[in-house]
């Protein structure tokens, strides 16, 4: 006997519950009335950025992981320099690790001399800050009226090397207009305040002349330890009914997320994952391949991009929901970094991203389980890349240094899978784990032959950490002393009875 058709009231109640779940998971409400234009690769993103920056009349806010001292970086800096000279308020926040080379070369000093304000996120200090937590956002806001969110940095690396026949990196971005701009400005203001004084009040309000539209969107501004996007990604993997198509540059999903993808595929959802074949961080692709087998066995389809690099971070579910931005599917993005993404509930936008995903698959190679012992194999042979896994590629110093910090947790998760036995390590993963094991053995050999290479950095790290803790303690004593002097008639609470927030507060 067929089940009765749910009533309109029941459907409305389910929709309310779903919206509540999405809002609480993402930590962001669904905002209607926006216009969103998809921009693909540097060919579309970079000209749009330059046009918007050149046309700025009042303010420019940029929050960027990589701002490089190269051809494109210099073009953007020249635009910002010209605008600052005209009186446009320019606020630039770059990550210290992602942009360290440009900073050390004095690349930003002309901007500061012209009146622009430049800040570095999480620069090395004795304040106890963690080197693993980076500002990985890619956000540009012009005149409080238009914003760009993407996976692209301000660097010519995304343009490829036309003279050598190297194609541009595959990446995805978006241009946003509408009320969601206020959330973007608030996200920038929060990051700006984390590095110094608060953002000027005159720059904190979105323009009232913003062009609206019909797209519903959530702006997800992740900060360290909030895990907003991680909860949303898990929720989408559970809610998807027909399809879930993922593109990720540095895939290293946790066991919880991998299980969510496997369960979705077993339940009949068309789950597909597109990742790089050759990455700008070579060994990341090697480690990621250790995760293929359980996904393939559950029915997830895995594809590797044939081009030089796919750097996009997108998701499309059921042709109705989509996400794009700076976050990768790994612990660094989910838990340690500042990231920014936009989740869209619009069939037109989701449909365009789905079409682009299918087009991307035409330029990718599918990984399949072979008939022989069900080993993961490529449907087309992979071209051998003999670039050392221990040495960065030429010109990749900034990203290589960043990788050492950002990817530490990812390797630990992969190795933990083998050591803790959280999942079975299959024979097909031998080459990947051999590479990892050989690297660890080489490190052990270097430590034995040249112990000062390990002892020196370790001693320095312990000294910096100990000094940071002592300075933190002195700062707390100083704050307590000031508080005591300001309230001489107030008894200071005992350390064991300090006021604590109520549960769930």
C-alpha positions as CSV (number, residue, x, y, z in Angstrom):
1,X,0.0,0.0,0.0
2,X,1.6,3.3,-1.1
3,X,2.4,5.7,1.7
4,X,0.1,8.8,1.8
5,X,1.4,12.0,0.2
6,X,2.7,14.4,2.8
7,X,0.6,17.5,3.4
8,X,1.8,21.1,2.6
9,X,2.1,21.8,6.3
10,X,4.3,18.8,6.8
11,X,6.5,19.7,3.8
12,X,6.8,23.3,5.1
13,X,7.8,22.0,8.6
14,X,10.5,19.8,7.0
15,X,11.9,22.7,5.0
16,X,12.1,24.8,8.2
17,X,13.9,22.0,10.0
18,X,16.3,21.7,7.1
19,X,17.0,25.4,7.0
20,X,17.6,25.4,10.7
21,X,20.0,22.6,10.4
22,X,21.9,24.3,7.6
23,X,22.0,27.7,9.4
24,X,23.3,26.1,12.7
25,X,25.8,23.9,11.0
26,X,27.3,26.7,8.8
27,X,26.9,29.4,11.5
28,X,25.3,31.6,8.8
29,X,21.7,32.4,7.8
30,X,20.4,32.0,4.3
31,X,20.2,35.5,2.7
32,X,17.9,36.1,-0.2
33,X,18.1,38.8,-3.0
34,X,21.7,38.4,-4.2
35,X,23.3,38.3,-7.7
36,X,26.1,35.8,-8.2
37,X,28.2,35.4,-11.3
38,X,30.5,32.4,-11.7
39,X,34.1,33.1,-12.9
40,X,36.3,30.3,-14.0
41,X,40.1,30.3,-14.0
42,X,42.4,33.3,-14.2
43,X,41.1,34.2,-17.6
44,X,37.8,35.3,-16.1
45,X,38.7,36.1,-12.4
46,X,41.7,38.3,-12.9
47,X,40.2,40.7,-15.5
48,X,37.1,41.0,-13.3
49,X,39.3,41.8,-10.2
50,X,41.3,44.4,-12.1
51,X,38.2,46.1,-13.5
52,X,36.5,46.3,-10.1
53,X,39.6,47.6,-8.4
54,X,40.3,50.2,-11.1
55,X,36.8,51.4,-10.7
56,X,36.8,51.8,-7.0
57,X,35.5,55.1,-5.7
58,X,35.5,54.8,-1.9
59,X,37.1,51.6,-0.4
60,X,39.0,48.4,-1.2
61,X,39.2,45.6,1.3
62,X,41.4,42.6,0.4
63,X,42.0,39.5,2.5
64,X,44.4,37.2,0.7
65,X,46.6,34.2,1.5
66,X,49.0,34.7,-1.4
67,X,49.9,38.1,-2.8
68,X,53.0,37.4,-4.9
69,X,55.7,39.7,-6.1
70,X,55.3,38.6,-9.8
71,X,53.7,40.1,-12.9
72,X,50.1,39.8,-11.9
73,X,50.9,40.8,-8.3
74,X,52.7,43.9,-9.5
75,X,49.7,44.8,-11.7
76,X,47.3,44.6,-8.8
77,X,49.7,46.5,-6.5
78,X,50.0,49.2,-9.1
79,X,46.2,49.5,-9.2
80,X,46.0,49.7,-5.4
81,X,48.8,52.3,-5.4
82,X,47.0,54.5,-7.9
83,X,43.7,54.2,-6.0
84,X,45.3,55.0,-2.6
85,X,47.0,58.0,-4.1
86,X,43.5,59.2,-5.3
87,X,42.2,58.9,-1.7
88,X,40.5,55.5,-1.9
89,X,40.7,53.8,1.4
90,X,42.8,50.6,0.9
91,X,43.0,47.9,3.6
92,X,45.1,44.9,2.7
93,X,45.4,41.8,5.0
94,X,47.7,39.1,3.8
95,X,48.8,35.9,5.5
96,X,52.5,36.1,6.6
97,X,53.4,32.6,5.5
98,X,51.6,32.7,2.2
99,X,53.1,36.1,1.3
100,X,56.3,36.0,3.2
101,X,58.6,36.4,0.2
102,X,56.8,39.6,-1.0
103,X,56.8,41.0,2.5
104,X,60.6,40.3,3.0
105,X,61.3,42.1,-0.3
106,X,59.4,45.2,0.8
107,X,56.8,44.7,-1.9
108,X,54.0,46.3,0.2
109,X,56.0,49.4,1.3
110,X,55.0,51.6,-1.6
111,X,51.3,50.9,-0.7
112,X,51.9,51.9,2.9
113,X,53.8,55.1,1.7
114,X,50.7,56.0,-0.4
115,X,48.4,55.8,2.6
116,X,47.2,52.2,2.3
117,X,47.1,50.1,5.5
118,X,48.7,46.7,5.2
119,X,48.6,44.0,7.9
120,X,50.1,40.5,8.2
121,X,48.1,37.7,9.7
122,X,49.8,35.4,12.2
123,X,53.4,36.6,11.7
124,X,56.0,34.8,13.9
125,X,56.0,36.1,17.4
126,X,56.4,35.0,21.0
127,X,52.7,35.4,21.7
128,X,52.0,31.7,21.5
129,X,50.3,31.8,18.0
130,X,50.2,28.6,16.2
131,X,52.0,28.3,12.8
132,X,49.4,25.9,11.6
133,X,46.6,28.4,11.7
134,X,46.7,30.5,8.5
135,X,44.5,33.0,6.8
136,X,43.7,31.0,3.7
137,X,40.9,33.3,2.5
138,X,40.6,34.8,-1.0
139,X,38.3,37.8,-0.6
140,X,38.1,41.2,-2.4
141,X,35.4,43.8,-1.5
142,X,35.1,47.0,-3.5
143,X,33.1,50.0,-2.3
144,X,31.1,47.7,-0.1
145,X,29.0,46.9,-3.2
146,X,30.7,44.0,-4.9
147,X,32.8,41.1,-3.5
148,X,34.9,38.3,-5.1
149,X,35.3,35.0,-3.4
150,X,37.4,32.2,-4.9
151,X,40.2,29.7,-4.6
152,X,42.6,32.0,-6.6
153,X,45.5,34.0,-5.1
154,X,47.0,37.2,-6.4
155,X,49.8,35.5,-8.3
156,X,50.8,34.7,-11.9
157,X,51.0,31.0,-11.0
158,X,47.3,30.8,-11.8
159,X,48.0,32.0,-15.3
160,X,50.2,29.1,-16.2
161,X,53.2,29.5,-18.5
162,X,51.9,30.2,-22.0
163,X,55.5,30.5,-23.4
164,X,56.1,27.0,-22.3
165,X,52.7,25.7,-23.3
166,X,51.6,25.2,-19.7
167,X,47.9,25.9,-19.3
168,X,46.4,28.0,-16.5
169,X,45.4,26.4,-13.3
170,X,41.8,25.2,-13.2
171,X,40.0,27.3,-10.4
172,X,36.6,28.7,-9.6
173,X,35.5,32.0,-8.2
174,X,32.4,34.2,-8.0
175,X,31.3,37.8,-8.1
176,X,28.7,38.7,-5.4
177,X,26.3,41.6,-5.1
178,X,23.4,42.1,-2.7
179,X,22.8,41.9,1.0
180,X,25.2,39.0,1.5
181,X,27.9,41.7,1.1
182,X,27.4,42.7,4.7
183,X,28.4,39.3,6.0
184,X,31.5,39.5,3.8
185,X,32.4,42.9,5.3
186,X,31.8,41.6,8.8
187,X,34.1,38.6,8.1
188,X,36.9,40.9,6.9
189,X,36.4,43.2,9.9
190,X,36.8,40.2,12.2
191,X,40.1,39.2,10.6
192,X,41.3,42.8,10.5
193,X,40.6,43.2,14.2
194,X,42.5,40.0,15.0
195,X,45.7,41.7,13.8
196,X,45.3,45.1,15.4
197,X,42.8,47.9,15.9
198,X,39.2,47.5,14.7
199,X,38.2,48.4,11.2
200,X,37.0,52.0,10.7
201,X,33.3,52.2,11.3
202,X,32.9,54.0,7.9
203,X,34.2,50.8,6.2
204,X,32.0,48.4,8.0
205,X,28.7,49.1,6.3
206,X,27.7,47.7,2.9
207,X,26.7,50.1,0.2
208,X,23.0,51.0,0.1
209,X,23.2,51.1,-3.7
210,X,24.0,47.4,-4.0
211,X,22.5,45.6,-7.0
212,X,20.2,42.8,-5.7
213,X,19.0,39.7,-7.4
214,X,17.1,36.5,-6.7
215,X,19.9,34.1,-5.5
216,X,19.8,32.8,-1.9
217,X,23.2,32.4,-0.4
218,X,25.1,31.8,2.9
219,X,28.5,33.3,3.5
220,X,30.5,30.9,5.6
221,X,33.5,32.6,7.2
222,X,35.4,29.9,9.0
223,X,37.7,30.8,11.9
224,X,40.1,28.5,13.8
225,X,38.4,25.7,15.8
226,X,34.8,26.7,14.7
227,X,34.5,23.9,12.1
228,X,31.4,25.5,10.6
229,X,32.1,24.3,7.1
230,X,33.1,20.8,8.3
231,X,29.6,20.5,9.9
232,X,28.0,21.8,6.7
233,X,29.9,19.4,4.5
234,X,28.9,16.5,6.6
235,X,25.3,17.6,6.5
236,X,25.3,17.9,2.7
237,X,26.8,14.4,2.5
238,X,23.9,13.2,4.6
239,X,21.1,15.3,2.8
240,X,22.1,14.6,-0.8
241,X,19.5,12.4,-2.4
242,X,20.6,12.0,-6.1
243,X,24.1,13.4,-6.6
244,X,27.1,15.0,-4.8
245,X,30.0,16.1,-7.0
246,X,33.1,17.4,-5.3
247,X,36.2,19.1,-6.6
248,X,39.1,19.6,-4.2
249,X,42.8,20.6,-4.6
250,X,44.2,19.0,-1.5
251,X,41.9,16.2,-0.5
252,X,42.5,14.6,2.9
253,X,39.1,13.9,4.4
254,X,38.8,12.7,7.9
255,X,37.5,9.2,8.6
256,X,34.2,10.7,9.6
257,X,33.8,12.5,6.3
258,X,35.0,9.5,4.3
259,X,32.4,7.4,6.0
260,X,29.7,10.0,5.1
261,X,30.7,9.8,1.4
262,X,30.8,6.0,1.5
263,X,27.4,5.8,3.2
264,X,25.9,8.3,0.6
265,X,27.3,6.2,-2.3
266,X,26.0,3.0,-0.8
267,X,22.6,4.6,-0.5
268,X,22.5,5.2,-4.2
269,X,23.8,8.8,-4.3
270,X,26.0,9.5,-7.3
271,X,29.1,10.6,-5.5
272,X,32.1,11.8,-7.6
273,X,35.4,13.3,-6.5
274,X,37.7,15.2,-8.8
275,X,41.3,15.8,-7.5
276,X,44.7,16.7,-9.0
277,X,46.8,14.1,-10.7
278,X,49.9,16.2,-10.4
279,X,49.8,18.7,-7.6
280,X,51.9,21.8,-7.0
281,X,52.6,20.0,-3.7
282,X,53.6,16.6,-5.1
283,X,53.5,14.4,-2.1
284,X,50.0,15.5,-1.2
285,X,48.6,13.7,-4.2
286,X,50.5,10.6,-3.1
287,X,49.1,10.7,0.4
288,X,45.6,11.4,-0.9
289,X,45.7,8.3,-3.0
290,X,45.8,6.2,0.1
291,X,42.2,7.2,0.6
292,X,40.9,6.0,-2.8
293,X,40.2,2.3,-2.1
294,X,37.5,2.5,0.6
295,X,35.7,5.2,-1.5
296,X,35.9,3.1,-4.7
297,X,34.7,0.0,-2.9
298,X,31.6,1.9,-1.6
299,X,30.8,3.2,-5.1
300,X,32.3,6.7,-5.0
301,X,33.8,7.6,-8.4
302,X,37.2,9.2,-8.3
303,X,38.8,11.2,-11.1
304,X,42.3,12.8,-11.4
305,X,42.7,16.0,-13.4
306,X,44.9,15.6,-16.5
307,X,46.1,19.3,-16.6
308,X,49.0,20.9,-14.6
309,X,46.8,21.7,-11.6
310,X,43.2,21.9,-10.5
311,X,42.9,24.2,-7.5
312,X,39.1,24.7,-7.4
313,X,37.2,23.9,-4.2
314,X,33.6,23.3,-5.1
315,X,30.6,21.0,-4.3
316,X,27.3,20.5,-6.1
317,X,24.4,18.5,-4.6
318,X,21.3,17.4,-6.4
319,X,21.6,20.2,-9.0
320,X,20.1,22.6,-6.4
321,X,22.8,23.4,-3.8
322,X,26.4,24.5,-4.5
323,X,29.4,25.7,-2.6
324,X,32.7,27.4,-3.7
325,X,35.4,29.3,-2.0
326,X,38.8,28.8,-0.4
327,X,38.2,25.7,1.8
328,X,39.7,22.3,1.0
329,X,38.3,19.0,2.3
330,X,40.9,18.6,5.0
331,X,41.6,19.4,8.7
332,X,43.6,22.5,7.9
333,X,40.7,24.2,6.3
334,X,38.0,22.7,8.5
335,X,39.7,23.4,11.9
336,X,42.9,25.5,11.7
337,X,42.5,28.2,9.1
338,X,40.5,31.3,8.4
339,X,38.5,30.4,5.2
340,X,35.7,31.9,3.3
341,X,33.1,30.2,1.1
342,X,29.7,30.9,-0.3
343,X,26.9,28.2,-0.3
344,X,24.2,28.8,-2.8
345,X,20.7,27.4,-3.0
346,X,19.8,28.2,-6.6
347,X,19.2,25.8,-9.4
348,X,20.7,28.1,-12.1
349,X,24.0,28.6,-10.2
350,X,24.2,24.9,-9.2
351,X,23.3,23.8,-12.7
352,X,26.2,25.9,-14.2
353,X,28.6,24.4,-11.6
354,X,27.4,20.9,-12.4
355,X,27.8,21.5,-16.2
356,X,31.4,22.8,-15.5
357,X,32.1,19.7,-13.4
358,X,31.0,17.4,-16.2
359,X,33.1,19.4,-18.6
360,X,36.1,19.0,-16.2
361,X,35.6,15.2,-16.2
362,X,36.2,15.3,-19.9
363,X,39.8,16.4,-19.0
364,X,40.3,13.9,-16.2
365,X,41.1,10.2,-15.8
366,X,38.9,8.0,-13.8
367,X,40.4,5.8,-11.1
368,X,38.8,2.3,-11.0
369,X,39.2,-1.0,-9.1
370,X,41.0,-3.5,-11.4
371,X,39.7,-7.0,-11.7
372,X,43.0,-8.3,-10.3
373,X,42.6,-8.1,-6.5
374,X,40.4,-5.0,-6.9
375,X,43.3,-2.7,-6.9
376,X,42.7,1.0,-7.7
377,X,44.0,1.7,-11.2
378,X,43.7,4.6,-13.7
379,X,41.5,4.1,-16.7
380,X,44.4,5.7,-18.6
381,X,48.1,5.4,-17.6
382,X,49.5,8.2,-15.5
383,X,52.5,10.0,-16.9
384,X,55.5,9.5,-14.6
385,X,56.6,12.6,-12.7
386,X,60.0,12.1,-11.3
387,X,60.0,15.4,-9.4
388,X,61.4,14.6,-6.0
389,X,58.7,14.4,-3.3
390,X,61.1,15.9,-0.8
391,X,62.0,19.0,-2.8
392,X,59.7,21.8,-3.9
393,X,59.3,22.5,-7.6
394,X,61.1,25.5,-9.0
395,X,59.4,28.8,-8.0
396,X,57.3,27.1,-5.3
397,X,59.1,28.4,-2.2
398,X,56.1,30.2,-0.7
399,X,53.6,27.4,-1.3
400,X,56.2,24.8,-0.3
401,X,56.8,26.5,3.0
402,X,53.1,26.9,3.5
403,X,52.6,23.2,2.8
404,X,55.0,22.1,5.5
405,X,52.8,23.8,8.0
406,X,49.3,23.3,6.5
407,X,49.7,19.7,5.7
408,X,51.2,18.3,8.9
409,X,47.8,17.3,10.3
410,X,46.9,15.6,7.0
411,X,49.9,13.2,7.0
412,X,49.1,12.4,10.6
413,X,45.6,11.3,9.7
414,X,46.8,9.1,6.9
415,X,49.5,7.5,9.0
416,X,47.1,7.2,11.9
417,X,44.8,5.1,9.7
418,X,47.6,2.5,9.4
419,X,49.0,2.7,12.9
420,X,45.7,2.8,14.8
421,X,43.9,0.4,12.6
422,X,40.9,2.8,12.1
423,X,40.6,1.3,8.6
424,X,42.3,-1.5,6.7
425,X,45.4,-0.7,4.7
426,X,45.2,-2.5,1.4
427,X,47.9,-3.9,-0.8
428,X,47.0,-1.4,-3.5
429,X,48.3,1.4,-1.2
430,X,51.7,-0.1,-0.9
431,X,53.5,2.5,-3.2
432,X,52.0,5.4,-1.4
433,X,52.9,4.1,2.1
434,X,56.3,3.1,0.8
435,X,56.9,6.7,-0.2
436,X,55.8,8.0,3.2
437,X,57.8,5.3,5.0
438,X,61.0,6.0,3.0
439,X,60.7,9.7,3.7
440,X,60.5,8.9,7.5
441,X,63.4,6.5,7.4
442,X,65.5,9.1,5.5
443,X,64.6,11.7,8.2
444,X,65.7,9.1,10.8
445,X,69.0,8.5,9.0
446,X,69.7,12.2,8.8
447,X,68.9,12.6,12.5
448,X,71.3,9.8,13.4
449,X,74.1,11.1,11.2
450,X,73.6,14.8,11.8
451,X,71.8,15.1,15.2
452,X,72.5,18.9,15.3
453,X,70.1,19.3,12.4
454,X,67.3,18.0,14.6
455,X,68.6,19.2,18.0
456,X,69.1,22.8,16.9
457,X,65.6,23.4,15.5
458,X,64.0,21.5,18.4
459,X,65.9,23.5,21.0
460,X,64.8,26.7,19.2
461,X,61.2,25.5,19.1
462,X,61.2,24.6,22.8
463,X,62.8,28.0,23.6
464,X,60.3,29.9,21.6
465,X,57.4,27.9,23.0
466,X,58.6,28.2,26.6
467,X,59.2,31.9,26.2
468,X,55.7,32.4,24.7
469,X,54.1,30.5,27.6
470,X,56.1,32.6,30.1
471,X,55.1,35.9,28.4
472,X,51.5,34.7,28.3
473,X,51.6,34.0,32.0
474,X,53.2,37.4,32.7
475,X,50.5,39.1,30.6
476,X,47.8,37.3,32.6
477,X,49.4,38.4,35.9
478,X,49.6,42.0,34.6
479,X,45.9,41.9,33.5
480,X,44.9,40.6,36.9
481,X,47.0,43.2,38.7
482,X,45.4,46.0,36.7
483,X,41.9,44.6,37.4
484,X,42.7,44.5,41.1
485,X,43.9,48.1,41.1
486,X,40.8,49.3,39.2
487,X,38.5,47.6,41.7
488,X,40.2,47.9,45.1
489,X,37.0,47.1,47.0
490,X,36.3,43.9,45.1
491,X,37.5,40.6,46.3
492,X,39.4,38.7,43.7
493,X,37.9,35.3,43.0
494,X,39.8,32.2,43.9
495,X,41.4,30.7,40.7
496,X,39.4,27.5,41.2
497,X,36.1,29.3,41.5
498,X,36.3,31.7,38.5
499,X,33.0,32.3,36.8
500,X,32.3,29.9,34.0
501,X,29.7,30.2,31.2
502,X,26.7,28.0,31.5
503,X,26.7,24.7,29.5
504,X,26.1,25.4,25.8
505,X,26.8,29.2,26.2
